[in-house]
Amino acid sequence: MVNDEKIKIPVCYYQPWPVPEDDVFLPVQAGRAVSGFTLDMRGDDVGDNISAKNATFSEFTAWYWVWKNIKTLYPALEYIGLAHYRRYFCLEPPDAETPIHYVTAVPDMRGYGDACIRLLQDADIILSKPGYTDVPLKTHYARWHYEKDYFCMKDIVHEMYPEYAASFDTVWEIHAHMAPFCIFAARYTLFDEYFHWLFPLLFEAEKKMDVANYTPYQKRAIAFLAERLLNVYVYHNRLKVIYAPIYFIMKPVELAKFRFRKFIKKFIPYGLLEWRKEKKYVSRHR
């Protein structure tokens, strides 16, 4: 059995959703201070928190709460893993080559904590399998979000952490892949060191980025940037990584629609599909 004082897996929630049946998981409602409702779990609005910033920081209000408060709850904590209510690592998958396993119910997650600890004996961090793009991350980011926010974050990193400048530029301007979804598992010491590095960047970006006229989706720019910054940190510090597939939990209707769209894509040229998506996003968000 996992000693829940040794490892915890905080899980970020935004809506009612089944919770895995294992005490190693710690459900946390993100943005409770501004959500207008209360889920039957811990909220990120107590203790040292930034819950009210959820519209722009997205799941990082929950991760900030975990960072600042979890050691008070579990002082003997040695390992930690961040999960999403619809995304968990698939640590013993039926097909390790498949990056995402789409399912319609929370899988049996018993032993998840044990598996994390076992894998972390031979690695610094567990990340989701990389997603690959046809262009560097900078260009891909500009397709879906505001390119000026990328340049803002680049300036901030170069100014605050000049030793990371080359790594930042390499990951964003050369790499065409990244570990997505803002989830990982690591020893608590690495988790703590990473967030000591990350949040000063995010707070500085909050000061310098003007998102007042963005749509609700695009206002989450800080979180979109942070998702990619994890890749910068891992690359720069040459962390030993184990890449794991994930379970992506979808409602049956969602999954049926997703599979239909995936089928249709086979008959639409990739460039045309991407152009139509970009046109839609530009007209809606810019």
VEXDREN-2710 file (C-alpha; in Angstrom, 1 decimal):
% VEXDREN-2710
k/r/px/py/pz
1/MET/0.0/0.0/0.0
2/VAL/1.1/3.5/-0.7
3/ASN/1.9/5.7/2.3
4/ASP/-0.1/8.8/1.5
5/GLU/2.3/10.8/3.6
6/LYS/5.0/10.0/1.1
7/ILE/3.3/10.7/-2.1
8/LYS/0.2/12.7/-3.1
9/ILE/-1.4/13.3/-6.5
10/PRO/-3.3/16.6/-6.5
11/VAL/-6.0/16.6/-9.2
12/CYS/-7.4/19.9/-10.6
13/TYR/-11.2/20.1/-11.0
14/TYR/-13.5/22.7/-12.6
15/GLN/-16.8/20.8/-12.6
16/PRO/-18.4/17.8/-10.9
17/TRP/-16.6/14.6/-12.1
18/PRO/-15.8/11.2/-10.6
19/VAL/-12.8/11.0/-8.3
20/PRO/-10.4/8.1/-8.6
21/GLU/-10.9/5.5/-5.8
22/ASP/-7.6/5.8/-4.1
23/ASP/-6.6/8.0/-1.2
24/VAL/-3.4/8.9/-2.9
25/PHE/-5.4/11.4/-5.0
26/LEU/-6.1/14.9/-3.6
27/PRO/-8.9/16.6/-5.5
28/VAL/-8.7/20.4/-5.6
29/GLN/-11.3/22.8/-7.0
30/ALA/-9.5/25.4/-9.1
31/GLY/-10.7/29.0/-9.0
32/ARG/-13.3/28.4/-6.3
33/ALA/-13.1/32.1/-5.2
34/VAL/-14.6/33.1/-8.5
35/SER/-16.5/30.0/-9.6
36/GLY/-19.8/30.7/-8.0
37/PHE/-20.2/27.1/-6.8
38/THR/-18.5/24.7/-4.4
39/LEU/-17.4/21.1/-5.2
40/ASP/-17.2/18.5/-2.4
41/MET/-13.4/18.7/-2.2
42/ARG/-10.6/21.1/-1.1
43/GLY/-10.7/24.5/-2.7
44/ASP/-7.7/26.6/-3.9
45/ASP/-9.2/29.7/-2.0
46/VAL/-7.8/29.0/1.5
47/GLY/-4.4/29.6/3.0
48/ASP/-1.8/31.2/0.7
49/ASN/-3.7/31.3/-2.6
50/ILE/-4.3/33.1/-5.9
51/SER/-7.7/31.6/-6.6
52/ALA/-9.2/34.8/-7.8
53/LYS/-6.7/34.9/-10.7
54/ASN/-8.2/31.7/-12.2
55/ALA/-9.6/33.5/-15.3
56/THR/-6.0/34.2/-16.4
57/PHE/-3.9/31.5/-14.6
58/SER/-6.3/28.7/-15.2
59/GLU/-5.2/25.4/-13.5
60/PHE/-2.1/27.2/-12.1
61/THR/-4.3/28.7/-9.3
62/ALA/-4.7/25.1/-8.1
63/TRP/-1.0/24.3/-8.5
64/TYR/-0.1/27.5/-6.6
65/TRP/-2.3/26.4/-3.8
66/VAL/-0.7/22.9/-3.8
67/TRP/2.8/24.4/-3.8
68/LYS/2.1/26.8/-0.9
69/ASN/-0.1/24.5/1.3
70/ILE/0.5/20.8/0.7
71/LYS/3.5/20.5/3.0
72/THR/1.3/21.8/5.8
73/LEU/-1.1/18.9/5.2
74/TYR/1.5/16.3/4.5
75/PRO/4.8/17.3/6.1
76/ALA/6.5/14.0/5.2
77/LEU/5.8/14.3/1.5
78/GLU/8.6/13.0/-0.7
79/TYR/6.9/12.7/-4.1
80/ILE/4.1/14.6/-5.9
81/GLY/2.2/14.3/-9.1
82/LEU/-0.1/16.8/-10.8
83/ALA/-3.1/15.5/-12.6
84/HIS/-6.2/16.8/-14.3
85/TYR/-9.7/15.6/-13.6
86/ARG/-9.8/14.3/-17.2
87/ARG/-6.1/13.5/-17.7
88/TYR/-4.0/11.0/-15.7
89/PHE/-0.8/9.1/-16.6
90/CYS/-1.3/5.7/-18.1
91/LEU/1.6/4.1/-16.2
92/GLU/1.0/0.5/-17.3
93/PRO/-0.7/1.0/-20.6
94/PRO/-2.0/-1.7/-23.0
95/ASP/-0.2/0.2/-25.8
96/ALA/2.8/2.2/-24.6
97/GLU/3.3/3.6/-28.2
98/THR/-0.1/5.3/-28.1
99/PRO/0.3/8.8/-26.5
100/ILE/-3.3/9.2/-25.5
101/HIS/-5.9/6.6/-24.5
102/TYR/-9.4/8.0/-24.9
103/VAL/-11.8/6.5/-22.4
104/THR/-15.3/7.3/-21.1
105/ALA/-14.8/6.6/-17.4
106/VAL/-12.1/7.0/-14.8
107/PRO/-9.9/3.9/-15.1
108/ASP/-8.9/1.8/-12.1
109/MET/-6.2/4.0/-10.7
110/ARG/-5.2/1.8/-7.7
111/GLY/-1.4/1.6/-7.5
112/TYR/-0.9/4.9/-9.3
113/GLY/1.2/6.3/-6.5
114/ASP/3.3/3.1/-6.2
115/ALA/3.9/3.2/-10.0
116/CYS/5.1/6.8/-9.8
117/ILE/7.5/6.1/-7.0
118/ARG/8.9/3.1/-8.8
119/LEU/9.4/5.0/-12.1
120/LEU/11.0/7.9/-10.3
121/GLN/13.8/5.7/-8.9
122/ASP/15.3/5.9/-12.5
123/ALA/14.2/9.4/-13.6
124/ASP/13.8/12.9/-12.4
125/ILE/10.4/13.5/-13.8
126/ILE/7.4/11.8/-15.5
127/LEU/5.9/13.8/-18.4
128/SER/3.2/13.1/-20.9
129/LYS/4.4/11.8/-24.2
130/PRO/5.4/14.7/-26.5
131/GLY/3.0/16.1/-29.0
132/TYR/4.7/17.0/-32.4
133/THR/3.8/19.9/-34.6
134/ASP/4.7/20.7/-38.2
135/VAL/6.5/24.0/-37.2
136/PRO/8.5/25.3/-34.2
137/LEU/6.6/25.9/-31.0
138/LYS/6.8/29.7/-31.4
139/THR/5.0/29.5/-34.8
140/HIS/2.5/27.0/-33.6
141/TYR/1.7/29.2/-30.6
142/ALA/1.1/32.1/-32.8
143/ARG/-1.4/30.1/-34.8
144/TRP/-3.7/29.7/-31.9
145/HIS/-2.9/32.6/-29.5
146/TYR/-1.3/36.0/-29.6
147/GLU/2.3/36.1/-30.7
148/LYS/3.0/39.2/-28.8
149/ASP/2.5/37.3/-25.5
150/TYR/5.3/34.9/-26.6
151/PHE/7.6/37.9/-27.1
152/CYS/6.6/39.3/-23.8
153/MET/7.5/36.0/-22.0
154/LYS/10.7/35.8/-24.0
155/ASP/11.8/39.2/-22.8
156/ILE/10.9/38.3/-19.2
157/VAL/12.9/35.1/-19.2
158/HIS/15.9/36.7/-20.8
159/GLU/15.8/39.5/-18.2
160/MET/15.0/37.4/-15.0
161/TYR/16.9/34.3/-15.9
162/PRO/19.5/35.1/-18.5
163/GLU/21.2/31.7/-18.0
164/TYR/18.0/30.2/-19.5
165/ALA/17.9/32.5/-22.6
166/ALA/19.5/30.0/-25.0
167/SER/17.4/27.1/-23.7
168/PHE/14.2/29.2/-24.0
169/ASP/15.1/30.1/-27.6
170/THR/16.0/26.5/-28.5
171/VAL/12.8/25.0/-27.2
172/TRP/10.5/27.7/-28.7
173/GLU/12.2/28.5/-31.9
174/ILE/13.8/25.2/-32.9
175/HIS/11.9/22.4/-31.2
176/ALA/8.6/21.2/-32.9
177/HIS/7.4/19.1/-30.0
178/MET/6.6/19.5/-26.3
179/ALA/5.2/17.5/-23.4
180/PRO/1.6/18.9/-23.1
181/PHE/-1.1/19.2/-20.5
182/CYS/0.8/20.8/-17.5
183/ILE/0.9/17.5/-15.6
184/PHE/4.0/15.7/-14.2
185/ALA/5.3/13.7/-11.3
186/ALA/8.6/14.2/-9.5
187/ARG/10.2/14.3/-6.2
188/TYR/8.8/17.1/-4.0
189/THR/12.2/18.9/-4.0
190/LEU/12.2/19.2/-7.8
191/PHE/8.5/20.3/-7.8
192/ASP/9.4/23.0/-5.2
193/GLU/12.4/24.2/-7.1
194/TYR/10.5/24.3/-10.4
195/PHE/7.7/26.4/-8.9
196/HIS/10.1/28.8/-7.3
197/TRP/11.4/29.3/-10.8
198/LEU/8.1/29.4/-12.6
199/PHE/5.8/31.6/-10.6
200/PRO/8.0/34.8/-10.6
201/LEU/7.8/34.6/-14.4
202/LEU/4.1/34.2/-14.4
203/PHE/3.5/37.1/-12.0
204/GLU/5.8/39.3/-14.1
205/ALA/3.9/38.3/-17.2
206/GLU/0.6/39.2/-15.5
207/LYS/2.0/42.8/-14.9
208/LYS/3.1/43.2/-18.5
209/MET/0.5/41.4/-20.6
210/ASP/-2.7/43.2/-21.4
211/VAL/-5.5/40.6/-21.8
212/ALA/-8.4/42.9/-21.0
213/ASN/-9.9/42.5/-24.5
214/TYR/-9.2/38.8/-25.0
215/THR/-11.9/36.2/-25.1
216/PRO/-12.3/34.0/-22.0
217/TYR/-10.3/31.3/-23.8
218/GLN/-7.4/33.6/-24.8
219/LYS/-7.3/35.2/-21.3
220/ARG/-5.7/32.0/-20.2
221/ALA/-2.5/33.0/-22.0
222/ILE/-0.4/32.8/-18.8
223/ALA/-1.3/29.1/-18.5
224/PHE/-0.7/28.4/-22.2
225/LEU/2.8/29.9/-21.8
226/ALA/3.4/28.1/-18.5
227/GLU/2.6/24.8/-20.2
228/ARG/5.5/25.3/-22.6
229/LEU/7.8/26.7/-19.9
230/LEU/7.9/23.3/-18.2
231/ASN/9.6/22.0/-21.3
232/VAL/12.1/24.9/-21.1
233/TYR/13.0/24.0/-17.5
234/VAL/13.3/20.3/-18.2
235/TYR/15.5/20.9/-21.3
236/HIS/17.8/23.5/-19.6
237/ASN/18.3/21.4/-16.5
238/ARG/18.9/18.2/-18.5
239/LEU/16.4/16.3/-16.4
240/LYS/16.1/12.6/-16.9
241/VAL/12.6/12.1/-18.2
242/ILE/10.2/9.1/-18.5
243/TYR/7.5/9.9/-21.0
244/ALA/4.2/8.2/-20.2
245/PRO/0.9/8.0/-22.2
246/ILE/-2.1/9.5/-20.6
247/TYR/-5.7/8.6/-20.2
248/PHE/-8.0/11.3/-21.6
249/ILE/-11.5/10.9/-20.1
250/MET/-14.4/12.1/-22.2
251/LYS/-18.1/11.9/-22.0
252/PRO/-19.5/9.3/-24.5
253/VAL/-21.0/11.9/-26.8
254/GLU/-17.8/13.9/-26.8
255/LEU/-15.8/10.8/-27.7
256/ALA/-18.1/9.9/-30.5
257/LYS/-17.8/13.5/-32.0
258/PHE/-14.1/13.4/-31.5
259/ARG/-13.7/10.1/-33.4
260/PHE/-15.9/11.4/-36.2
261/ARG/-13.8/14.5/-36.6
262/LYS/-10.7/12.4/-36.6
263/PHE/-12.1/10.2/-39.3
264/ILE/-13.1/13.2/-41.4
265/LYS/-9.5/14.6/-41.2
266/LYS/-8.3/11.7/-43.2
267/PHE/-10.1/13.2/-46.2
268/ILE/-9.1/16.8/-45.8
269/PRO/-5.6/18.0/-46.8
270/TYR/-3.7/19.0/-43.6
271/GLY/-2.8/22.5/-44.9
272/LEU/-6.4/23.3/-45.7
273/LEU/-7.6/22.0/-42.3
274/GLU/-5.1/24.1/-40.5
275/TRP/-5.8/27.2/-42.6
276/ARG/-9.5/27.0/-41.8
277/LYS/-8.8/26.6/-38.1
278/GLU/-6.4/29.6/-38.2
279/LYS/-9.0/31.7/-40.0
280/LYS/-11.6/30.8/-37.5
281/TYR/-9.4/31.7/-34.6
282/VAL/-8.1/34.9/-36.1
283/SER/-11.6/36.2/-36.8
284/ARG/-12.9/35.2/-33.4
285/HIS/-9.9/36.2/-31.2
286/ARG/-8.0/38.9/-33.0
END
